[in-house]
Amino acid sequence: MYLSVLGRLPLAVARALLAALRGRLGALCWSLAPLSLPLPLSLPGWRRVSAPSPAAPAGPRREREWDDAFPTPTSVNYHFTRQCNYKCGFCFHTAKTSFVLPLEEAKRGLAMLKGGGAFAASFFGPFLGMEKINFSGGEPFLQDRGEFVGKLVQFCKQELKLPSVSIVSNGSLIRERWFKKYGEYLDILAISCDSFDENVNVLIGRGQGKKNHVENLHKLRQWCREYAVAFKINSVINRFNVEEDMNEQIKTLNPVRWKVFQCLLIEGENSGADALREAEKFIISNQEFEQFLDRHKDISCLVPESNQKMRDSYLILDEYMRFLNCRNGRKEPSKSILDVGIEAAIKFSGFDEKMFLRRGGKYVWSKTDMKLDW
């Protein structure tokens, strides 16, 4: 019966239903794994993609401190690559692998996160429902000169019909031809800029030869106006920019949101023996962060994120589509959603849904609802 129903559904919905079914069967396999039962289950198009690195535990290793109910993946951050052309000293998602999923596998995972509407929710359970996807890295525009992320953006908006599709980028590799081809499908472009003093950017690691990061920021702002993409700025406040006054520059650029992060240490990424960065010298105190916020209190679009707000309030998928749990101060991966499904993987995400809402994680994120004067 269900196969006949699938045949009458739109392609994207049918893909999501089949993906969710694979995930449920995969989750069943993993739940039975401790019993050492030989389960030679194979489904067409289903292959293991999990990394050979240490995987998440088969069960909770300690008493869980959060609600056992599965969080809804309303807003998901997909870091599909770890590679980057910048060398920011405080980077908390470093180039530890060069792996990138094949495009069709990435699309399959995104369809699983979106789900197939009311029919799928009633059949497969309440874990479906992504409304916003944010593509990040690494640097998203490194892969295939931006074509990879462009195709994912188009797929999410055109086929999955997500209300919001966004990208976080350092902006150095974005060209106007990309906006011409994919701009209509993108709701928000967030550009990382930590200082309006180019010497400070170079000191931090946001520099590439003779290219001027701040000049490029203004060029991207203009393209966002011309191609109707909401413009956002992300700034990491650290030892080298904490005394800076950015009021005039932010008001001139007039982003829809200015996310201001307190520099965060993550063991294994920018802190510890196995880290690729040493961010300790960039760290500031809570008081220093509050002083920076107070200096910019008249900026209406400012959205502050302290270490406490930031650490557990993001649903992060890595390059293997594994949820990353940061509750222990490092990124501990779940199994890939492509192997075990959303429900089995998301319970190891460590996601604090209450903090997500408290920090303003849910906002007007579709450009059609922003009523911007382009």
C-alpha positions in Angstrom: 0.0 0.0 0.0 2.7 2.4 1.0 4.6 1.9 -2.3 1.5 2.9 -4.2 1.2 6.0 -2.1 4.9 6.8 -2.7 4.3 6.6 -6.4 1.7 9.5 -6.2 3.9 11.8 -4.1 6.2 14.6 -5.4 9.8 13.4 -5.9 11.3 15.3 -3.0 8.6 14.0 -0.6 9.1 10.4 -1.8 12.8 10.7 -1.3 12.3 11.9 2.2 9.9 9.1 3.0 12.3 6.4 1.7 15.2 8.1 3.5 13.3 8.1 6.7 12.4 4.5 6.3 16.0 3.6 5.7 16.9 5.5 8.8 14.3 3.7 11.0 15.6 0.3 9.8 19.1 1.5 10.3 18.3 2.6 13.9 16.8 -0.9 14.5 20.0 -2.5 13.4 22.1 -0.3 15.7 19.8 -0.9 18.6 20.2 -4.7 18.2 24.0 -4.5 17.7 24.8 -5.1 21.4 23.0 -8.4 21.1 25.6 -9.5 18.5 22.9 -10.6 16.1 24.1 -11.1 12.5 21.8 -8.8 10.5 22.7 -8.8 6.9 20.3 -6.0 6.1 20.8 -4.2 2.8 18.7 -1.6 1.2 19.1 -0.1 -2.3 21.1 3.1 -2.2 22.0 2.6 1.4 25.6 2.6 2.3 27.6 3.3 5.4 29.3 6.7 5.5 30.5 7.0 9.0 34.1 8.0 9.6 36.6 5.4 10.7 37.4 7.7 13.7 36.1 6.9 17.2 32.3 6.7 17.0 29.7 7.8 19.5 28.9 5.3 22.2 26.2 2.7 21.6 24.4 4.0 24.7 24.7 6.8 27.2 28.0 6.8 29.1 26.7 9.0 31.9 23.4 10.1 33.3 21.9 12.5 30.8 21.3 16.0 32.1 18.7 17.0 29.5 15.2 16.1 28.4 15.0 12.6 26.9 12.4 13.8 24.4 13.9 14.1 20.9 14.5 17.7 20.0 13.0 18.9 16.7 15.7 19.7 14.1 14.1 23.1 13.3 17.4 24.8 12.5 20.4 22.7 11.4 24.0 23.8 10.7 25.6 21.5 8.1 29.4 21.9 8.1 29.9 19.8 4.9 33.6 20.6 4.6 36.4 21.3 7.1 38.8 22.8 4.5 39.4 26.5 4.5 41.6 29.1 2.8 41.9 31.2 5.9 43.8 30.4 9.1 41.8 32.0 11.9 43.7 31.4 15.2 40.5 30.7 17.2 38.7 28.5 14.6 36.6 25.9 16.4 35.9 23.7 13.3 39.3 22.9 11.9 40.6 21.0 8.8 40.9 17.6 10.5 39.6 15.8 7.4 39.2 16.6 3.7 36.1 14.5 3.3 33.0 15.8 1.5 29.9 13.7 0.9 28.8 13.1 -2.7 26.2 15.6 -3.7 23.4 13.1 -3.9 24.1 11.7 -0.5 24.1 15.2 1.0 20.7 15.8 -0.6 19.4 12.5 0.8 20.4 13.6 4.3 18.8 17.0 3.9 15.6 15.4 2.6 15.6 13.2 5.8 15.9 16.3 8.0 13.1 18.1 6.1 10.8 15.1 6.1 7.8 14.6 3.9 5.0 16.7 5.5 2.0 15.5 7.4 1.8 12.1 5.9 5.5 11.4 6.7 5.2 12.7 10.2 2.2 10.5 11.0 3.9 7.5 9.5 7.5 7.9 10.7 7.1 9.9 13.9 7.5 13.5 15.2 11.3 14.0 14.6 10.8 15.4 11.1 10.6 19.1 10.5 13.7 21.1 9.5 12.7 24.7 8.6 16.2 26.3 8.3 19.4 25.0 6.9 22.7 26.8 7.3 25.7 25.7 5.2 29.1 26.3 6.8 32.6 25.0 6.9 35.5 25.3 6.7 34.8 27.6 3.8 31.7 26.5 1.8 32.8 28.2 -1.4 36.1 26.1 -1.6 34.3 23.0 -2.9 33.9 23.1 -6.7 34.2 26.9 -6.7 30.9 27.3 -4.9 28.9 25.0 -7.3 28.5 22.3 -4.6 27.0 24.7 -2.0 25.0 26.4 -4.8 23.4 23.2 -5.8 22.5 22.3 -2.2 21.0 25.8 -1.7 18.9 25.4 -4.9 17.8 21.9 -3.8 16.7 23.0 -0.4 14.7 26.0 -1.6 13.3 24.6 -4.9 12.7 20.9 -4.0 12.5 20.8 -0.2 10.9 24.2 -0.1 12.6 25.2 3.1 11.5 28.6 4.5 15.1 29.6 5.1 18.4 28.7 3.5 21.6 30.4 4.6 25.4 30.3 4.2 28.2 31.3 6.5 31.4 32.3 4.6 34.5 34.3 4.9 33.5 35.8 1.5 36.9 35.7 -0.2 35.8 33.2 -2.9 32.3 34.5 -3.7 31.9 35.9 -7.2 29.0 37.9 -8.7 28.3 35.0 -11.2 27.3 32.9 -8.2 24.7 35.4 -7.1 23.4 35.5 -10.7 23.0 31.7 -10.7 21.9 30.9 -7.1 21.1 34.2 -5.4 17.3 33.7 -5.8 17.4 30.5 -3.7 19.4 32.0 -0.8 17.7 33.8 2.1 20.7 34.9 4.1 24.4 35.3 3.5 26.5 35.7 6.7 30.0 37.0 6.3 32.6 36.5 9.0 34.3 39.8 9.9 36.0 40.3 13.3 37.5 43.7 12.7 37.3 46.8 10.5 41.1 47.3 11.0 42.7 45.2 8.3 45.9 44.8 10.4 43.8 43.1 13.1 42.2 40.8 10.6 45.6 39.7 9.3 46.8 39.2 12.9 43.7 37.0 13.7 44.2 35.0 10.5 41.4 36.4 8.3 43.7 37.4 5.5 44.8 36.0 2.1 47.7 37.7 0.5 46.9 41.2 -0.9 43.1 40.8 -0.7 41.5 43.3 1.7 38.9 41.5 3.9 37.0 44.7 4.7 36.8 46.0 1.2 35.5 42.6 0.0 32.9 42.8 2.8 31.5 46.0 1.3 31.4 44.5 -2.2 29.5 41.5 -0.9 27.0 43.8 0.9 26.3 45.6 -2.4 25.8 42.3 -4.3 23.3 41.2 -1.6 21.3 44.3 -2.2 21.4 43.8 -6.0 20.4 40.1 -5.9 17.9 40.3 -2.9 19.8 38.3 -0.4 19.6 39.3 3.3 23.0 40.3 4.6 24.4 39.2 8.0 27.7 39.7 9.8 29.3 37.3 12.2 32.1 38.6 14.6 34.1 36.6 17.1 35.2 38.9 19.9 38.6 38.0 21.1 41.8 39.5 22.7 42.7 41.4 19.6 39.4 43.2 18.8 37.7 43.4 22.2 38.6 47.2 22.5 37.4 48.1 19.0 34.4 50.4 18.4 32.5 49.0 15.4 29.4 51.2 15.7 29.9 53.4 12.7 30.9 50.5 10.3 28.0 48.3 11.3 25.5 51.1 10.9 26.9 51.8 7.5 26.7 48.2 6.4 23.2 47.8 8.0 23.0 44.0 8.2 19.8 42.2 9.1 21.6 40.6 12.0 25.0 41.1 13.6 25.9 37.9 15.5 28.6 38.7 18.2 30.2 35.6 19.6 32.5 35.4 22.6 35.6 33.4 21.6 35.1 29.8 22.6 37.5 27.0 23.4 36.6 23.5 22.0 39.0 20.7 23.0 40.4 18.9 20.0 39.7 21.8 17.7 41.3 24.9 19.1 42.5 23.6 22.4 44.4 20.6 23.7 47.1 18.3 22.5 45.3 17.0 19.4 44.0 20.4 18.2 45.1 22.2 15.0 44.7 25.6 16.6 45.8 27.1 20.0 43.1 29.7 20.8 44.0 30.3 24.5 45.7 33.6 23.6 42.5 34.8 22.0 40.2 34.2 25.0 38.5 37.1 26.8 36.6 37.2 30.1 32.9 37.4 30.5 33.3 40.9 31.8 35.3 42.0 28.8 32.7 40.6 26.5 29.9 42.4 28.4 31.9 45.7 28.0 32.1 45.2 24.3 28.3 44.6 24.1 27.7 47.7 26.2 29.8 49.8 23.8 27.5 48.6 21.0 24.2 48.6 22.8 22.6 51.1 20.3 23.0 48.6 17.4 19.5 47.2 17.1 20.5 44.2 15.0 23.2 43.0 17.5 22.6 39.4 18.7 25.1 38.5 21.5 26.2 34.9 22.2 28.3 34.3 25.2 30.1 30.9 25.7 27.2 29.7 27.8 24.6 30.5 25.1 26.7 29.2 22.2 28.1 25.9 23.4 25.0 23.6 23.3 22.4 25.6 21.4 23.3 24.6 17.9 22.4 21.4 16.0 25.6 20.8 14.2 26.1 18.2 11.4 29.7 17.4 10.4 31.0 16.4 7.0 29.7 12.8 7.6 26.3 14.1 8.6 26.9 13.2 12.3 25.5 15.4 15.0 28.3 16.9 17.2 27.7 16.9 20.9 29.7 19.8 22.6 28.4 19.2 26.2 31.7 17.9 27.4 33.7 20.7 25.9 34.7 18.8 22.8 32.9 17.6 19.7 31.7 14.1 20.2 30.0 12.6 17.1 26.9 10.6 16.9 26.4 7.9 14.2 25.6 9.4 10.7 22.0 10.1 10.1 22.5 8.4 6.7 23.3 5.2 8.6 20.9 5.2 11.6 18.3 7.9 10.8 17.5 11.2 12.5 15.8 9.8 15.6 18.7 7.5 16.6 21.4 10.1 15.9 19.8 13.3 17.3 19.5 11.9 20.8 23.3 12.1 21.0 23.5 15.6 19.8 23.5 17.3 23.2 21.3 20.0 21.8 19.8 22.4 24.3 16.5 23.4 22.6 15.6 25.8 25.4 18.8 27.7 25.1 18.4 27.7 21.3 15.1 29.6 21.8 16.5 31.8 24.7 19.4 33.0 22.5 16.9 34.0 19.7 17.7 31.1 17.5 14.2 31.2 16.0 13.6 34.5 14.2 12.2 35.9 11.0 14.6 34.0 8.7 12.9 33.9 5.4 13.7 36.8 3.1 10.1 36.9 1.8 9.0 37.7 5.4 11.7 40.3 6.2 10.1 43.0 4.0 13.5 44.5 3.2 14.0 47.5 1.0 16.4 46.1 -1.4 
